Amino acid sequence: MAFQTSLWTIISSSLWVLGAAAQSYSISNYSAVGTGCPKGTVYGTVSANGQGLTFRYSAFTASVNANSYPSDSRKNCQATVTVKVPPGYQFSFNRFTYDGKYALQAGVKSTYETYYYFQATLPQGEGSGTINGAASDNGCTLSHAVPAVWSACGQDAIVGIDSSVVTTNGPTSAAGSLTLQSLYIPPTSFNWRTC
């Protein structure tokens, strides 16, 4: 499975609405924390128009080798994003875009998952997949979630976006790693609909 073509497999069943009201949304706040993004290793940037967000990571790697600790093999990063929503609209996400790389020897497996949810609600959209070694790649991939989960109608939303990676080598001493380098949430990642 090539990282460049499909890290998370998705189906999106949402309705894309690009009315003037939906275009007036903005990202007003964000944060990120986790074992894959400790303080000082994650940097967020809101786009000039306030409608896109990028997180860049310098320590988001899950790896195994003959001498690794269990904590080395499992990493996550929980992003919290506040979105100002226009009256009469609600949104879901149709995709996230990641840059990353992996190098896995034979017998090593990396499992990845990403999901999002809105604060104080239970439903979540999620996607996951597995890469089996021997394999290596470096590039960009899209991540989408099933099912589409919608924000409350016309209310500002706090959304959690959690990404995690687990790399295992089973009974072998083979080595491998999967690194996420950045997460892009451009305006085209938002689905909008009237409500």
Secondary structure as a PSIPRED ss2 file (coil, helix, strand):
# PSIPRED VFORMAT (PSIPRED V4.0)

   1 M C   1.000  0.000  0.000
   2 A C   1.000  0.000  0.000
   3 F C   1.000  0.000  0.000
   4 Q C   1.000  0.000  0.000
   5 T C   1.000  0.000  0.000
   6 S C   1.000  0.000  0.000
   7 L C   1.000  0.000  0.000
   8 W C   1.000  0.000  0.000
   9 T C   1.000  0.000  0.000
  10 I C   1.000  0.000  0.000
  11 I C   1.000  0.000  0.000
  12 S C   1.000  0.000  0.000
  13 S C   1.000  0.000  0.000
  14 S C   1.000  0.000  0.000
  15 L C   1.000  0.000  0.000
  16 W C   1.000  0.000  0.000
  17 V C   1.000  0.000  0.000
  18 L C   1.000  0.000  0.000
  19 G C   1.000  0.000  0.000
  20 A C   1.000  0.000  0.000
  21 A C   1.000  0.000  0.000
  22 A H   0.000  1.000  0.000
  23 Q H   0.000  1.000  0.000
  24 S H   0.000  1.000  0.000
  25 Y C   1.000  0.000  0.000
  26 S E   0.000  0.000  1.000
  27 I E   0.000  0.000  1.000
  28 S E   0.000  0.000  1.000
  29 N E   0.000  0.000  1.000
  30 Y E   0.000  0.000  1.000
  31 S E   0.000  0.000  1.000
  32 A E   0.000  0.000  1.000
  33 V E   0.000  0.000  1.000
  34 G C   1.000  0.000  0.000
  35 T C   1.000  0.000  0.000
  36 G C   1.000  0.000  0.000
  37 C C   1.000  0.000  0.000
  38 P C   1.000  0.000  0.000
  39 K C   1.000  0.000  0.000
  40 G C   1.000  0.000  0.000
  41 T C   1.000  0.000  0.000
  42 V E   0.000  0.000  1.000
  43 Y E   0.000  0.000  1.000
  44 G E   0.000  0.000  1.000
  45 T E   0.000  0.000  1.000
  46 V E   0.000  0.000  1.000
  47 S C   1.000  0.000  0.000
  48 A C   1.000  0.000  0.000
  49 N C   1.000  0.000  0.000
  50 G C   1.000  0.000  0.000
  51 Q C   1.000  0.000  0.000
  52 G C   1.000  0.000  0.000
  53 L E   0.000  0.000  1.000
  54 T E   0.000  0.000  1.000
  55 F E   0.000  0.000  1.000
  56 R E   0.000  0.000  1.000
  57 Y E   0.000  0.000  1.000
  58 S C   1.000  0.000  0.000
  59 A C   1.000  0.000  0.000
  60 F C   1.000  0.000  0.000
  61 T E   0.000  0.000  1.000
  62 A E   0.000  0.000  1.000
  63 S E   0.000  0.000  1.000
  64 V E   0.000  0.000  1.000
  65 N C   1.000  0.000  0.000
  66 A C   1.000  0.000  0.000
  67 N C   1.000  0.000  0.000
  68 S C   1.000  0.000  0.000
  69 Y C   1.000  0.000  0.000
  70 P H   0.000  1.000  0.000
  71 S H   0.000  1.000  0.000
  72 D H   0.000  1.000  0.000
  73 S C   1.000  0.000  0.000
  74 R E   0.000  0.000  1.000
  75 K E   0.000  0.000  1.000
  76 N E   0.000  0.000  1.000
  77 C E   0.000  0.000  1.000
  78 Q E   0.000  0.000  1.000
  79 A E   0.000  0.000  1.000
  80 T E   0.000  0.000  1.000
  81 V E   0.000  0.000  1.000
  82 T E   0.000  0.000  1.000
  83 V E   0.000  0.000  1.000
  84 K E   0.000  0.000  1.000
  85 V C   1.000  0.000  0.000
  86 P C   1.000  0.000  0.000
  87 P C   1.000  0.000  0.000
  88 G C   1.000  0.000  0.000
  89 Y E   0.000  0.000  1.000
  90 Q E   0.000  0.000  1.000
  91 F E   0.000  0.000  1.000
  92 S E   0.000  0.000  1.000
  93 F E   0.000  0.000  1.000
  94 N C   1.000  0.000  0.000
  95 R C   1.000  0.000  0.000
  96 F E   0.000  0.000  1.000
  97 T E   0.000  0.000  1.000
  98 Y E   0.000  0.000  1.000
  99 D E   0.000  0.000  1.000
 100 G E   0.000  0.000  1.000
 101 K E   0.000  0.000  1.000
 102 Y E   0.000  0.000  1.000
 103 A E   0.000  0.000  1.000
 104 L E   0.000  0.000  1.000
 105 Q C   1.000  0.000  0.000
 106 A C   1.000  0.000  0.000
 107 G C   1.000  0.000  0.000
 108 V C   1.000  0.000  0.000
 109 K E   0.000  0.000  1.000
 110 S E   0.000  0.000  1.000
 111 T E   0.000  0.000  1.000
 112 Y E   0.000  0.000  1.000
 113 E E   0.000  0.000  1.000
 114 T E   0.000  0.000  1.000
 115 Y E   0.000  0.000  1.000
 116 Y E   0.000  0.000  1.000
 117 Y E   0.000  0.000  1.000
 118 F E   0.000  0.000  1.000
 119 Q C   1.000  0.000  0.000
 120 A C   1.000  0.000  0.000
 121 T C   1.000  0.000  0.000
 122 L C   1.000  0.000  0.000
 123 P C   1.000  0.000  0.000
 124 Q E   0.000  0.000  1.000
 125 G E   0.000  0.000  1.000
 126 E E   0.000  0.000  1.000
 127 G E   0.000  0.000  1.000
 128 S E   0.000  0.000  1.000
 129 G E   0.000  0.000  1.000
 130 T E   0.000  0.000  1.000
 131 I E   0.000  0.000  1.000
 132 N E   0.000  0.000  1.000
 133 G C   1.000  0.000  0.000
 134 A C   1.000  0.000  0.000
 135 A E   0.000  0.000  1.000
 136 S E   0.000  0.000  1.000
 137 D E   0.000  0.000  1.000
 138 N E   0.000  0.000  1.000
 139 G E   0.000  0.000  1.000
 140 C E   0.000  0.000  1.000
 141 T E   0.000  0.000  1.000
 142 L E   0.000  0.000  1.000
 143 S E   0.000  0.000  1.000
 144 H C   1.000  0.000  0.000
 145 A C   1.000  0.000  0.000
 146 V E   0.000  0.000  1.000
 147 P C   1.000  0.000  0.000
 148 A C   1.000  0.000  0.000
 149 V C   1.000  0.000  0.000
 150 W C   1.000  0.000  0.000
 151 S C   1.000  0.000  0.000
 152 A C   1.000  0.000  0.000
 153 C C   1.000  0.000  0.000
 154 G C   1.000  0.000  0.000
 155 Q C   1.000  0.000  0.000
 156 D C   1.000  0.000  0.000
 157 A E   0.000  0.000  1.000
 158 I E   0.000  0.000  1.000
 159 V E   0.000  0.000  1.000
 160 G E   0.000  0.000  1.000
 161 I E   0.000  0.000  1.000
 162 D E   0.000  0.000  1.000
 163 S E   0.000  0.000  1.000
 164 S E   0.000  0.000  1.000
 165 V E   0.000  0.000  1.000
 166 V E   0.000  0.000  1.000
 167 T E   0.000  0.000  1.000
 168 T E   0.000  0.000  1.000
 169 N C   1.000  0.000  0.000
 170 G C   1.000  0.000  0.000
 171 P C   1.000  0.000  0.000
 172 T C   1.000  0.000  0.000
 173 S C   1.000  0.000  0.000
 174 A C   1.000  0.000  0.000
 175 A C   1.000  0.000  0.000
 176 G E   0.000  0.000  1.000
 177 S E   0.000  0.000  1.000
 178 L E   0.000  0.000  1.000
 179 T E   0.000  0.000  1.000
 180 L E   0.000  0.000  1.000
 181 Q E   0.000  0.000  1.000
 182 S E   0.000  0.000  1.000
 183 L E   0.000  0.000  1.000
 184 Y E   0.000  0.000  1.000
 185 I E   0.000  0.000  1.000
 186 P C   1.000  0.000  0.000
 187 P H   0.000  1.000  0.000
 188 T H   0.000  1.000  0.000
 189 S H   0.000  1.000  0.000
 190 F E   0.000  0.000  1.000
 191 N E   0.000  0.000  1.000
 192 W E   0.000  0.000  1.000
 193 R E   0.000  0.000  1.000
 194 T E   0.000  0.000  1.000
 195 C C   1.000  0.000  0.000
